[in-house]
Amino acid sequence: MKPIITISGTPGSGKSTIAKALVEKYKAKRVYGGAMWRQIAKDRSMTLMELQKKMINNSEVDIEVDKKATKETYKLAKDNIVIAEGRPLYHFIPESIKIFIKVDVTEGAKRIWLSMQKEENRKARNEANVNSLEELIEKTEQRKTSNINRYTKFYGIDHTDESQYDFVLDTTDMNIQQATQKVIDFIDNKLK
């Protein structure tokens, strides 16, 4: 089996951008749990936040997405390095190189807000309907809390417990190129 790199973290930290860069760098395959969640939300005519609120006491979507992402990751890892992006995937793929990317909530919301100013990004992200940065900061904090509560309830884990990861990076005060390089340096060293 080829190496598997799991990426978890907080909203707006740069997880997806870093994951895409890793796919390119290592000629890897990508499994993206967030896209699966967003598609389920769209299929139900809901925003991502609305779906997460509805599922707070129902593990159906979490289990469906996490099983599907884990299965797909192992299947692809037979022949490829895999970048598996999803908050609890480090738990389901314990032999993976576990990366946690974090950012201050306000900075993360600012990044999401900036991205949402482009219509195609707003549609792709399917975030909560918000009219201001302040409202997005509040929704981002709610989303972070909802994620912690769901994973604790359904799986008995706190994905924000940094002791579970091989590498933790705070991107609050760095640009995406700096953050990506730090992750690549760590992975290169691990793969030696």
RODOBA-98920 format. One record per atom (N, C-alpha, C): x, y, z; residue in three letters. Coordinates in nm, 3 decimals, always signed. Layout:
<nodes>
[node [X,Y,Z],'Ala']
...
</nodes>
This chain:
<nodes>
[node [+0.084,-0.118,+0.000],'Met']
[node [+0.000,+0.000,+0.000],'Met']
[node [+0.089,+0.125,+0.000],'Met']
[node [+0.046,+0.225,-0.076],'Lys']
[node [+0.118,+0.352,-0.085],'Lys']
[node [+0.082,+0.439,+0.037],'Lys']
[node [+0.163,+0.543,+0.063],'Pro']
[node [+0.134,+0.631,+0.177],'Pro']
[node [+0.000,+0.702,+0.164],'Pro']
[node [-0.064,+0.720,+0.279],'Ile']
[node [-0.189,+0.795,+0.290],'Ile']
[node [-0.163,+0.914,+0.381],'Ile']
[node [-0.202,+1.032,+0.338],'Ile']
[node [-0.188,+1.153,+0.418],'Ile']
[node [-0.329,+1.202,+0.448],'Ile']
[node [-0.366,+1.207,+0.575],'Thr']
[node [-0.497,+1.259,+0.613],'Thr']
[node [-0.480,+1.403,+0.657],'Thr']
[node [-0.575,+1.486,+0.615],'Ile']
[node [-0.573,+1.628,+0.651],'Ile']
[node [-0.703,+1.663,+0.721],'Ile']
[node [-0.688,+1.714,+0.842],'Ser']
[node [-0.801,+1.762,+0.921],'Ser']
[node [-0.773,+1.907,+0.956],'Ser']
[node [-0.870,+1.971,+1.020],'Gly']
[node [-0.843,+2.108,+1.062],'Gly']
[node [-0.968,+2.190,+1.079],'Gly']
[node [-0.947,+2.320,+1.087],'Thr']
[node [-1.055,+2.414,+1.114],'Thr']
[node [-1.097,+2.487,+0.986],'Thr']
[node [-1.221,+2.539,+0.983],'Pro']
[node [-1.270,+2.609,+0.864],'Pro']
[node [-1.183,+2.730,+0.827],'Pro']
[node [-1.151,+2.739,+0.698],'Gly']
[node [-1.075,+2.853,+0.647],'Gly']
[node [-0.925,+2.846,+0.671],'Gly']
[node [-0.876,+2.731,+0.717],'Ser']
[node [-0.733,+2.718,+0.749],'Ser']
[node [-0.645,+2.697,+0.627],'Ser']
[node [-0.704,+2.659,+0.514],'Gly']
[node [-0.627,+2.632,+0.393],'Gly']
[node [-0.614,+2.484,+0.362],'Gly']
[node [-0.692,+2.400,+0.432],'Lys']
[node [-0.684,+2.255,+0.414],'Lys']
[node [-0.698,+2.213,+0.268],'Lys']
[node [-0.801,+2.263,+0.202],'Ser']
[node [-0.827,+2.220,+0.064],'Ser']
[node [-0.721,+2.270,-0.032],'Ser']
[node [-0.676,+2.391,-0.015],'Thr']
[node [-0.572,+2.446,-0.102],'Thr']
[node [-0.443,+2.368,-0.085],'Thr']
[node [-0.409,+2.337,+0.039],'Ile']
[node [-0.289,+2.258,+0.066],'Ile']
[node [-0.306,+2.117,+0.010],'Ile']
[node [-0.423,+2.057,+0.028],'Ala']
[node [-0.449,+1.922,-0.024],'Ala']
[node [-0.430,+1.919,-0.176],'Ala']
[node [-0.481,+2.019,-0.245],'Lys']
[node [-0.466,+2.024,-0.391],'Lys']
[node [-0.319,+2.036,-0.431],'Lys']
[node [-0.243,+2.115,-0.356],'Ala']
[node [-0.100,+2.130,-0.385],'Ala']
[node [-0.026,+1.998,-0.361],'Ala']
[node [-0.066,+1.924,-0.257],'Leu']
[node [-0.003,+1.795,-0.229],'Leu']
[node [-0.034,+1.693,-0.337],'Leu']
[node [-0.156,+1.697,-0.389],'Val']
[node [-0.194,+1.608,-0.498],'Val']
[node [-0.101,+1.631,-0.617],'Val']
[node [-0.078,+1.757,-0.648],'Glu']
[node [+0.009,+1.791,-0.760],'Glu']
[node [+0.154,+1.751,-0.732],'Glu']
[node [+0.203,+1.785,-0.615],'Lys']
[node [+0.343,+1.757,-0.578],'Lys']
[node [+0.375,+1.608,-0.580],'Lys']
[node [+0.285,+1.527,-0.524],'Tyr']
[node [+0.313,+1.383,-0.512],'Tyr']
[node [+0.242,+1.298,-0.617],'Tyr']
[node [+0.182,+1.364,-0.717],'Lys']
[node [+0.107,+1.291,-0.821],'Lys']
[node [+0.009,+1.194,-0.753],'Lys']
[node [-0.057,+1.246,-0.652],'Ala']
[node [-0.144,+1.166,-0.566],'Ala']
[node [-0.290,+1.173,-0.610],'Ala']
[node [-0.370,+1.089,-0.551],'Lys']
[node [-0.516,+1.095,-0.567],'Lys']
[node [-0.572,+1.166,-0.445],'Lys']
[node [-0.688,+1.229,-0.462],'Arg']
[node [-0.749,+1.303,-0.351],'Arg']
[node [-0.887,+1.247,-0.320],'Arg']
[node [-0.912,+1.229,-0.192],'Val']
[node [-1.045,+1.195,-0.143],'Val']
[node [-1.085,+1.312,-0.054],'Val']
[node [-1.203,+1.371,-0.083],'Tyr']
[node [-1.243,+1.494,-0.017],'Tyr']
[node [-1.381,+1.477,+0.048],'Tyr']
[node [-1.381,+1.454,+0.179],'Gly']
[node [-1.506,+1.436,+0.254],'Gly']
[node [-1.596,+1.558,+0.247],'Gly']
[node [-1.538,+1.678,+0.246],'Gly']
[node [-1.617,+1.801,+0.241],'Gly']
[node [-1.703,+1.809,+0.116],'Gly']
[node [-1.648,+1.763,+0.003],'Ala']
[node [-1.726,+1.764,-0.122],'Ala']
[node [-1.845,+1.669,-0.111],'Ala']
[node [-1.824,+1.556,-0.044],'Met']
[node [-1.935,+1.461,-0.025],'Met']
[node [-2.045,+1.523,+0.059],'Met']
[node [-2.008,+1.591,+0.167],'Trp']
[node [-2.105,+1.661,+0.252],'Trp']
[node [-2.179,+1.769,+0.172],'Trp']
[node [-2.104,+1.848,+0.098],'Arg']
[node [-2.166,+1.958,+0.021],'Arg']
[node [-2.264,+1.904,-0.082],'Arg']
[node [-2.231,+1.791,-0.145],'Gln']
[node [-2.320,+1.732,-0.244],'Gln']
[node [-2.449,+1.683,-0.178],'Gln']
[node [-2.437,+1.619,-0.064],'Ile']
[node [-2.556,+1.572,+0.008],'Ile']
[node [-2.644,+1.691,+0.046],'Ile']
[node [-2.582,+1.799,+0.093],'Ala']
[node [-2.658,+1.920,+0.128],'Ala']
[node [-2.731,+1.975,+0.005],'Ala']
[node [-2.660,+1.985,-0.108],'Lys']
[node [-2.723,+2.034,-0.231],'Lys']
[node [-2.839,+1.945,-0.274],'Lys']
[node [-2.816,+1.812,-0.266],'Asp']
[node [-2.921,+1.718,-0.304],'Asp']
[node [-3.047,+1.734,-0.219],'Asp']
[node [-3.028,+1.783,-0.097],'Arg']
[node [-3.141,+1.804,-0.006],'Arg']
[node [-3.186,+1.950,-0.003],'Arg']
[node [-3.135,+2.030,-0.097],'Ser']
[node [-3.167,+2.174,-0.108],'Ser']
[node [-3.139,+2.247,+0.023],'Ser']
[node [-3.021,+2.219,+0.080],'Met']
[node [-2.981,+2.282,+0.205],'Met']
[node [-2.841,+2.338,+0.190],'Met']
[node [-2.805,+2.431,+0.280],'Thr']
[node [-2.666,+2.474,+0.288],'Thr']
[node [-2.594,+2.372,+0.375],'Thr']
[node [-2.462,+2.379,+0.372],'Leu']
[node [-2.381,+2.289,+0.454],'Leu']
[node [-2.415,+2.305,+0.602],'Leu']
[node [-2.429,+2.430,+0.648],'Met']
[node [-2.461,+2.456,+0.790],'Met']
[node [-2.599,+2.401,+0.825],'Met']
[node [-2.695,+2.417,+0.737],'Glu']
[node [-2.830,+2.365,+0.763],'Glu']
[node [-2.827,+2.213,+0.778],'Glu']
[node [-2.752,+2.146,+0.690],'Leu']
[node [-2.742,+2.001,+0.697],'Leu']
[node [-2.674,+1.959,+0.828],'Leu']
[node [-2.566,+2.027,+0.864],'Gln']
[node [-2.497,+1.992,+0.988],'Gln']
[node [-2.587,+2.012,+1.110],'Gln']
[node [-2.666,+2.119,+1.111],'Lys']
[node [-2.759,+2.142,+1.222],'Lys']
[node [-2.861,+2.030,+1.230],'Lys']
[node [-2.913,+1.991,+1.115],'Lys']
[node [-3.014,+1.885,+1.112],'Lys']
[node [-2.956,+1.751,+1.158],'Lys']
[node [-2.829,+1.730,+1.133],'Met']
[node [-2.767,+1.602,+1.164],'Met']
[node [-2.702,+1.598,+1.303],'Met']
[node [-2.718,+1.703,+1.382],'Ile']
[node [-2.651,+1.709,+1.512],'Ile']
[node [-2.684,+1.589,+1.600],'Ile']
[node [-2.803,+1.533,+1.589],'Asn']
[node [-2.841,+1.416,+1.668],'Asn']
[node [-2.862,+1.292,+1.582],'Asn']
[node [-2.816,+1.299,+1.458],'Asn']
[node [-2.837,+1.190,+1.364],'Asn']
[node [-2.705,+1.162,+1.293],'Asn']
[node [-2.651,+1.045,+1.314],'Ser']
[node [-2.519,+1.012,+1.260],'Ser']
[node [-2.522,+0.965,+1.115],'Ser']
[node [-2.639,+0.961,+1.054],'Glu']
[node [-2.655,+0.904,+0.919],'Glu']
[node [-2.557,+0.958,+0.818],'Glu']
[node [-2.549,+1.090,+0.801],'Val']
[node [-2.463,+1.148,+0.698],'Val']
[node [-2.317,+1.134,+0.735],'Val']
[node [-2.283,+1.160,+0.861],'Asp']
[node [-2.143,+1.145,+0.904],'Asp']
[node [-2.092,+1.005,+0.872],'Asp']
[node [-2.167,+0.904,+0.913],'Ile']
[node [-2.123,+0.766,+0.893],'Ile']
[node [-2.116,+0.732,+0.745],'Ile']
[node [-2.215,+0.777,+0.668],'Glu']
[node [-2.215,+0.751,+0.523],'Glu']
[node [-2.091,+0.811,+0.457],'Glu']
[node [-2.064,+0.938,+0.485],'Val']
[node [-1.950,+1.007,+0.424],'Val']
[node [-1.818,+0.945,+0.470],'Val']
[node [-1.805,+0.922,+0.599],'Asp']
[node [-1.678,+0.871,+0.652],'Asp']
[node [-1.648,+0.729,+0.604],'Asp']
[node [-1.750,+0.644,+0.596],'Lys']
[node [-1.729,+0.508,+0.543],'Lys']
[node [-1.689,+0.514,+0.396],'Lys']
[node [-1.760,+0.596,+0.320],'Lys']
[node [-1.732,+0.608,+0.177],'Lys']
[node [-1.591,+0.663,+0.153],'Lys']
[node [-1.553,+0.767,+0.229],'Ala']
[node [-1.420,+0.828,+0.212],'Ala']
[node [-1.310,+0.731,+0.253],'Ala']
[node [-1.331,+0.658,+0.362],'Thr']
[node [-1.231,+0.561,+0.408],'Thr']
[node [-1.214,+0.449,+0.307],'Thr']
[node [-1.324,+0.396,+0.259],'Lys']
[node [-1.319,+0.287,+0.161],'Lys']
[node [-1.248,+0.333,+0.033],'Lys']
[node [-1.284,+0.451,-0.015],'Glu']
[node [-1.223,+0.505,-0.137],'Glu']
[node [-1.074,+0.528,-0.118],'Glu']
[node [-1.035,+0.577,+0.000],'Thr']
[node [-0.894,+0.601,+0.029],'Thr']
[node [-0.813,+0.472,+0.021],'Thr']
[node [-0.861,+0.368,+0.089],'Tyr']
[node [-0.789,+0.240,+0.088],'Tyr']
[node [-0.782,+0.181,-0.053],'Tyr']
[node [-0.889,+0.195,-0.127],'Lys']
[node [-0.891,+0.143,-0.265],'Lys']
[node [-0.785,+0.213,-0.350],'Lys']
[node [-0.781,+0.346,-0.343],'Leu']
[node [-0.685,+0.422,-0.422],'Leu']
[node [-0.541,+0.399,-0.376],'Leu']
[node [-0.521,+0.376,-0.245],'Ala']
[node [-0.386,+0.361,-0.190],'Ala']
[node [-0.316,+0.232,-0.234],'Ala']
[node [-0.390,+0.144,-0.298],'Lys']
[node [-0.326,+0.023,-0.350],'Lys']
[node [-0.221,+0.059,-0.456],'Lys']
[node [-0.248,+0.167,-0.532],'Asp']
[node [-0.160,+0.204,-0.642],'Asp']
[node [-0.110,+0.348,-0.639],'Asp']
[node [-0.160,+0.429,-0.545],'Asn']
[node [-0.130,+0.572,-0.546],'Asn']
[node [-0.110,+0.625,-0.405],'Asn']
[node [-0.027,+0.731,-0.395],'Ile']
[node [-0.028,+0.810,-0.272],'Ile']
[node [-0.165,+0.876,-0.267],'Ile']
[node [-0.226,+0.883,-0.149],'Val']
[node [-0.359,+0.941,-0.137],'Val']
[node [-0.358,+1.054,-0.034],'Val']
[node [-0.420,+1.165,-0.072],'Ile']
[node [-0.445,+1.276,+0.019],'Ile']
[node [-0.593,+1.267,+0.055],'Ile']
[node [-0.621,+1.233,+0.181],'Ala']
[node [-0.759,+1.214,+0.227],'Ala']
[node [-0.795,+1.330,+0.319],'Ala']
[node [-0.882,+1.416,+0.269],'Glu']
[node [-0.919,+1.537,+0.343],'Glu']
[node [-1.058,+1.519,+0.403],'Glu']
[node [-1.063,+1.521,+0.534],'Gly']
[node [-1.188,+1.508,+0.608],'Gly']
[node [-1.155,+1.511,+0.756],'Gly']
[node [-1.230,+1.584,+0.833],'Arg']
[node [-1.193,+1.606,+0.973],'Arg']
[node [-1.171,+1.477,+1.053],'Arg']
[node [-1.256,+1.373,+1.044],'Pro']
[node [-1.231,+1.255,+1.127],'Pro']
[node [-1.152,+1.144,+1.058],'Pro']
[node [-1.105,+1.164,+0.934],'Leu']
[node [-1.043,+1.053,+0.862],'Leu']
[node [-0.914,+1.003,+0.926],'Leu']
[node [-0.842,+1.088,+0.998],'Tyr']
[node [-0.722,+1.042,+1.070],'Tyr']
[node [-0.758,+0.926,+1.164],'Tyr']
[node [-0.879,+0.929,+1.218],'His']
[node [-0.926,+0.828,+1.314],'His']
[node [-0.953,+0.695,+1.244],'His']
[node [-1.007,+0.701,+1.124],'Phe']
[node [-1.044,+0.580,+1.050],'Phe']
[node [-0.928,+0.521,+0.971],'Phe']
[node [-0.822,+0.600,+0.955],'Ile']
[node [-0.704,+0.554,+0.880],'Ile']
[node [-0.582,+0.577,+0.971],'Ile']
[node [-0.571,+0.496,+1.076],'Pro']
[node [-0.470,+0.523,+1.179],'Pro']
[node [-0.325,+0.515,+1.131],'Pro']
[node [-0.300,+0.442,+1.023],'Glu']
[node [-0.162,+0.431,+0.973],'Glu']
[node [-0.122,+0.550,+0.886],'Glu']
[node [-0.213,+0.643,+0.864],'Ser']
[node [-0.185,+0.758,+0.779],'Ser']
[node [-0.088,+0.856,+0.845],'Ser']
[node [-0.030,+0.941,+0.762],'Ile']
[node [+0.044,+1.056,+0.811],'Ile']
[node [-0.064,+1.160,+0.842],'Ile']
[node [-0.078,+1.196,+0.967],'Lys']
[node [-0.191,+1.277,+1.012],'Lys']
[node [-0.150,+1.425,+1.026],'Lys']
[node [-0.216,+1.510,+0.946],'Ile']
[node [-0.187,+1.653,+0.943],'Ile']
[node [-0.309,+1.729,+0.995],'Ile']
[node [-0.287,+1.827,+1.082],'Phe']
[node [-0.394,+1.914,+1.131],'Phe']
[node [-0.358,+2.057,+1.097],'Phe']
[node [-0.445,+2.124,+1.022],'Ile']
[node [-0.424,+2.263,+0.981],'Ile']
[node [-0.527,+2.348,+1.055],'Ile']
[node [-0.478,+2.449,+1.127],'Lys']
[node [-0.570,+2.533,+1.205],'Lys']
[node [-0.547,+2.680,+1.173],'Lys']
[node [-0.649,+2.758,+1.210],'Val']
[node [-0.642,+2.903,+1.191],'Val']
[node [-0.733,+2.968,+1.295],'Val']
[node [-0.700,+3.088,+1.333],'Asp']
[node [-0.788,+3.166,+1.419],'Asp']
[node [-0.925,+3.179,+1.352],'Asp']
[node [-1.032,+3.167,+1.429],'Val']
[node [-1.168,+3.167,+1.373],'Val']
[node [-1.195,+3.293,+1.290],'Val']
[node [-1.155,+3.408,+1.339],'Thr']
[node [-1.180,+3.532,+1.265],'Thr']
[node [-1.104,+3.535,+1.133],'Thr']
[node [-0.977,+3.494,+1.136],'Glu']
[node [-0.898,+3.490,+1.012],'Glu']
[node [-0.956,+3.387,+0.914],'Glu']
[node [-0.995,+3.271,+0.966],'Gly']
[node [-1.056,+3.169,+0.879],'Gly']
[node [-1.182,+3.220,+0.812],'Gly']
[node [-1.266,+3.288,+0.889],'Ala']
[node [-1.390,+3.344,+0.833],'Ala']
[node [-1.359,+3.451,+0.728],'Ala']
[node [-1.257,+3.532,+0.753],'Lys']
[node [-1.218,+3.634,+0.654],'Lys']
[node [-1.179,+3.568,+0.522],'Lys']
[node [-1.104,+3.458,+0.530],'Arg']
[node [-1.062,+3.388,+0.408],'Arg']
[node [-1.182,+3.330,+0.334],'Arg']
[node [-1.273,+3.270,+0.409],'Ile']
[node [-1.395,+3.215,+0.348],'Ile']
[node [-1.476,+3.327,+0.285],'Ile']
[node [-1.491,+3.438,+0.356],'Trp']
[node [-1.568,+3.553,+0.306],'Trp']
[node [-1.509,+3.605,+0.175],'Trp']
[node [-1.377,+3.618,+0.172],'Leu']
[node [-1.310,+3.666,+0.051],'Leu']
[node [-1.336,+3.569,-0.065],'Leu']
[node [-1.326,+3.440,-0.039],'Ser']
[node [-1.351,+3.339,-0.141],'Ser']
[node [-1.496,+3.344,-0.190],'Ser']
[node [-1.589,+3.370,-0.098],'Met']
[node [-1.731,+3.370,-0.132],'Met']
[node [-1.772,+3.491,-0.215],'Met']
[node [-1.684,+3.588,-0.232],'Gln']
[node [-1.718,+3.705,-0.312],'Gln']
[node [-1.724,+3.669,-0.461],'Gln']
[node [-1.664,+3.555,-0.496],'Lys']
[node [-1.674,+3.505,-0.634],'Lys']
[node [-1.791,+3.407,-0.638],'Lys']
[node [-1.882,+3.430,-0.728],'Glu']
[node [-2.006,+3.351,-0.737],'Glu']
[node [-1.980,+3.201,-0.749],'Glu']
[node [-1.882,+3.163,-0.831],'Glu']
[node [-1.855,+3.019,-0.849],'Glu']
[node [-1.805,+2.955,-0.719],'Glu']
[node [-1.729,+3.031,-0.640],'Asn']
[node [-1.682,+2.979,-0.511],'Asn']
[node [-1.797,+2.968,-0.412],'Asn']
[node [-1.886,+3.067,-0.413],'Arg']
[node [-2.001,+3.067,-0.321],'Arg']
[node [-2.086,+2.943,-0.348],'Arg']
[node [-2.111,+2.914,-0.474],'Lys']
[node [-2.192,+2.796,-0.509],'Lys']
[node [-2.120,+2.667,-0.472],'Lys']
[node [-1.992,+2.659,-0.500],'Ala']
[node [-1.916,+2.537,-0.473],'Ala']
[node [-1.906,+2.509,-0.323],'Ala']
[node [-1.887,+2.614,-0.243],'Arg']
[node [-1.872,+2.595,-0.098],'Arg']
[node [-2.005,+2.562,-0.032],'Arg']
[node [-2.115,+2.617,-0.086],'Asn']
[node [-2.248,+2.594,-0.029],'Asn']
[node [-2.249,+2.621,+0.121],'Asn']
[node [-2.186,+2.732,+0.160],'Glu']
[node [-2.181,+2.771,+0.301],'Glu']
[node [-2.316,+2.826,+0.344],'Glu']
[node [-2.324,+2.863,+0.468],'Ala']
[node [-2.445,+2.926,+0.521],'Ala']
[node [-2.470,+3.056,+0.445],'Ala']
[node [-2.596,+3.093,+0.431],'Asn']
[node [-2.631,+3.220,+0.369],'Asn']
[node [-2.601,+3.331,+0.468],'Asn']
[node [-2.504,+3.415,+0.434],'Val']
[node [-2.464,+3.524,+0.522],'Val']
[node [-2.454,+3.653,+0.442],'Val']
[node [-2.473,+3.764,+0.513],'Asn']
[node [-2.469,+3.894,+0.448],'Asn']
[node [-2.355,+3.983,+0.493],'Asn']
[node [-2.275,+3.933,+0.588],'Ser']
[node [-2.163,+4.014,+0.637],'Ser']
[node [-2.054,+3.922,+0.692],'Ser']
[node [-1.935,+3.979,+0.703],'Leu']
[node [-1.823,+3.905,+0.761],'Leu']
[node [-1.854,+3.869,+0.906],'Leu']
[node [-1.915,+3.960,+0.980],'Glu']
[node [-1.947,+3.934,+1.121],'Glu']
[node [-2.040,+3.813,+1.133],'Glu']
[node [-2.138,+3.806,+1.046],'Glu']
[node [-2.231,+3.693,+1.049],'Glu']
[node [-2.157,+3.563,+1.013],'Glu']
[node [-2.064,+3.570,+0.918],'Leu']
[node [-1.987,+3.452,+0.880],'Leu']
[node [-1.896,+3.405,+0.994],'Leu']
[node [-1.838,+3.500,+1.068],'Ile']
[node [-1.755,+3.463,+1.183],'Ile']
[node [-1.840,+3.383,+1.282],'Ile']
[node [-1.959,+3.430,+1.309],'Glu']
[node [-2.050,+3.360,+1.401],'Glu']
[node [-2.085,+3.221,+1.347],'Glu']
[node [-2.117,+3.211,+1.219],'Lys']
[node [-2.153,+3.082,+1.158],'Lys']
[node [-2.034,+2.986,+1.157],'Lys']
[node [-1.914,+3.040,+1.136],'Thr']
[node [-1.794,+2.957,+1.135],'Thr']
[node [-1.769,+2.899,+1.274],'Thr']
[node [-1.788,+2.980,+1.376],'Glu']
[node [-1.773,+2.932,+1.514],'Glu']
[node [-1.877,+2.824,+1.544],'Glu']
[node [-2.000,+2.845,+1.497],'Gln']
[node [-2.106,+2.745,+1.517],'Gln']
[node [-2.072,+2.615,+1.445],'Gln']
[node [-2.018,+2.626,+1.325],'Arg']
[node [-1.981,+2.508,+1.247],'Arg']
[node [-1.870,+2.430,+1.317],'Arg']
[node [-1.771,+2.502,+1.368],'Lys']
[node [-1.660,+2.438,+1.440],'Lys']
[node [-1.714,+2.363,+1.562],'Lys']
[node [-1.801,+2.427,+1.638],'Thr']
[node [-1.861,+2.364,+1.757],'Thr']
[node [-1.945,+2.244,+1.718],'Thr']
[node [-2.023,+2.257,+1.611],'Ser']
[node [-2.107,+2.147,+1.563],'Ser']
[node [-2.022,+2.026,+1.525],'Ser']
[node [-1.911,+2.050,+1.456],'Asn']
[node [-1.822,+1.940,+1.417],'Asn']
[node [-1.768,+1.868,+1.541],'Asn']
[node [-1.720,+1.944,+1.638],'Ile']
[node [-1.665,+1.883,+1.760],'Ile']
[node [-1.773,+1.801,+1.830],'Ile']
[node [-1.892,+1.859,+1.845],'Asn']
[node [-2.001,+1.789,+1.914],'Asn']
[node [-2.042,+1.660,+1.843],'Asn']
[node [-2.053,+1.665,+1.709],'Arg']
[node [-2.094,+1.547,+1.634],'Arg']
[node [-1.991,+1.435,+1.644],'Arg']
[node [-1.864,+1.467,+1.622],'Tyr']
[node [-1.762,+1.363,+1.625],'Tyr']
[node [-1.744,+1.305,+1.765],'Tyr']
[node [-1.761,+1.389,+1.867],'Thr']
[node [-1.753,+1.338,+2.004],'Thr']
[node [-1.869,+1.243,+2.031],'Thr']
[node [-1.988,+1.284,+1.989],'Lys']
[node [-2.107,+1.202,+2.013],'Lys']
[node [-2.104,+1.072,+1.931],'Lys']
[node [-2.073,+1.081,+1.803],'Phe']
[node [-2.083,+0.965,+1.714],'Phe']
[node [-1.962,+0.872,+1.722],'Phe']
[node [-1.842,+0.929,+1.742],'Tyr']
[node [-1.721,+0.848,+1.735],'Tyr']
[node [-1.637,+0.849,+1.863],'Tyr']
[node [-1.673,+0.934,+1.958],'Gly']
[node [-1.596,+0.943,+2.081],'Gly']
[node [-1.459,+1.007,+2.061],'Gly']
[node [-1.448,+1.097,+1.962],'Ile']
[node [-1.321,+1.165,+1.935],'Ile']
[node [-1.342,+1.315,+1.931],'Ile']
[node [-1.235,+1.388,+1.959],'Asp']
[node [-1.232,+1.533,+1.942],'Asp']
[node [-1.124,+1.560,+1.837],'Asp']
[node [-1.167,+1.590,+1.716],'His']
[node [-1.070,+1.606,+1.607],'His']
[node [-0.978,+1.727,+1.628],'His']
[node [-1.009,+1.815,+1.723],'Thr']
[node [-0.924,+1.931,+1.749],'Thr']
[node [-0.816,+1.901,+1.854],'Thr']
[node [-0.813,+1.780,+1.908],'Asp']
[node [-0.710,+1.739,+2.004],'Asp']
[node [-0.581,+1.717,+1.925],'Asp']
[node [-0.492,+1.813,+1.933],'Glu']
[node [-0.371,+1.813,+1.850],'Glu']
[node [-0.275,+1.700,+1.880],'Glu']
[node [-0.288,+1.636,+1.994],'Ser']
[node [-0.196,+1.527,+2.030],'Ser']
[node [-0.215,+1.405,+1.940],'Ser']
[node [-0.321,+1.400,+1.863],'Gln']
[node [-0.351,+1.286,+1.776],'Gln']
[node [-0.280,+1.293,+1.641],'Gln']
[node [-0.216,+1.404,+1.615],'Tyr']
[node [-0.161,+1.428,+1.481],'Tyr']
[node [-0.009,+1.420,+1.480],'Tyr']
[node [+0.044,+1.389,+1.362],'Asp']
[node [+0.189,+1.386,+1.343],'Asp']
[node [+0.245,+1.526,+1.321],'Asp']
[node [+0.161,+1.615,+1.265],'Phe']
[node [+0.206,+1.751,+1.234],'Phe']
[node [+0.088,+1.846,+1.248],'Phe']
[node [+0.109,+1.955,+1.322],'Val']
[node [+0.006,+2.058,+1.341],'Val']
[node [+0.063,+2.189,+1.291],'Val']
[node [-0.016,+2.260,+1.210],'Leu']
[node [+0.029,+2.388,+1.154],'Leu']
[node [-0.078,+2.493,+1.173],'Leu']
[node [-0.039,+2.605,+1.233],'Asp']
[node [-0.128,+2.720,+1.247],'Asp']
[node [-0.097,+2.815,+1.132],'Asp']
[node [-0.194,+2.835,+1.043],'Thr']
[node [-0.173,+2.917,+0.923],'Thr']
[node [-0.217,+3.063,+0.941],'Thr']
[node [-0.256,+3.101,+1.062],'Thr']
[node [-0.311,+3.234,+1.086],'Thr']
[node [-0.222,+3.345,+1.032],'Thr']
[node [-0.092,+3.336,+1.055],'Asp']
[node [-0.002,+3.444,+1.018],'Asp']
[node [+0.090,+3.410,+0.901],'Asp']
[node [+0.043,+3.322,+0.813],'Met']
[node [+0.126,+3.289,+0.697],'Met']
[node [+0.040,+3.283,+0.571],'Met']
[node [+0.104,+3.299,+0.457],'Asn']
[node [+0.030,+3.287,+0.332],'Asn']
[node [+0.026,+3.139,+0.291],'Asn']
[node [-0.053,+3.110,+0.189],'Ile']
[node [-0.075,+2.970,+0.152],'Ile']
[node [+0.052,+2.903,+0.099],'Ile']
[node [+0.139,+2.980,+0.034],'Gln']
[node [+0.263,+2.921,-0.015],'Gln']
[node [+0.353,+2.879,+0.100],'Gln']
[node [+0.363,+2.964,+0.202],'Gln']
[node [+0.443,+2.930,+0.320],'Gln']
[node [+0.386,+2.807,+0.391],'Gln']
[node [+0.254,+2.806,+0.407],'Ala']
[node [+0.188,+2.694,+0.476],'Ala']
[node [+0.209,+2.564,+0.399],'Ala']
[node [+0.189,+2.570,+0.270],'Thr']
[node [+0.205,+2.450,+0.187],'Thr']
[node [+0.347,+2.397,+0.194],'Thr']
[node [+0.445,+2.486,+0.190],'Gln']
[node [+0.585,+2.443,+0.195],'Gln']
[node [+0.617,+2.375,+0.327],'Gln']
[node [+0.563,+2.426,+0.437],'Lys']
[node [+0.588,+2.364,+0.567],'Lys']
[node [+0.531,+2.221,+0.572],'Lys']
[node [+0.413,+2.203,+0.513],'Val']
[node [+0.353,+2.070,+0.510],'Val']
[node [+0.435,+1.977,+0.420],'Val']
[node [+0.476,+2.026,+0.305],'Ile']
[node [+0.558,+1.946,+0.213],'Ile']
[node [+0.691,+1.906,+0.279],'Ile']
[node [+0.754,+2.000,+0.347],'Asp']
[node [+0.880,+1.970,+0.415],'Asp']
[node [+0.861,+1.857,+0.516],'Asp']
[node [+0.752,+1.864,+0.593],'Phe']
[node [+0.725,+1.760,+0.692],'Phe']
[node [+0.702,+1.625,+0.624],'Phe']
[node [+0.619,+1.624,+0.521],'Ile']
[node [+0.587,+1.498,+0.452],'Ile']
[node [+0.712,+1.440,+0.386],'Ile']
[node [+0.789,+1.523,+0.319],'Asp']
[node [+0.913,+1.475,+0.257],'Asp']
[node [+1.002,+1.405,+0.358],'Asp']
[node [+1.013,+1.465,+0.476],'Asn']
[node [+1.095,+1.407,+0.580],'Asn']
[node [+1.038,+1.273,+0.629],'Asn']
[node [+0.905,+1.265,+0.638],'Lys']
[node [+0.838,+1.140,+0.681],'Lys']
[node [+0.854,+1.028,+0.577],'Lys']
[node [+0.855,+1.066,+0.449],'Leu']
[node [+0.860,+0.966,+0.342],'Leu']
[node [+1.002,+0.917,+0.312],'Leu']
[node [+1.103,+0.978,+0.375],'Lys']
[node [+1.242,+0.937,+0.350],'Lys']
[node [+1.264,+0.794,+0.389],'Lys']
</nodes>
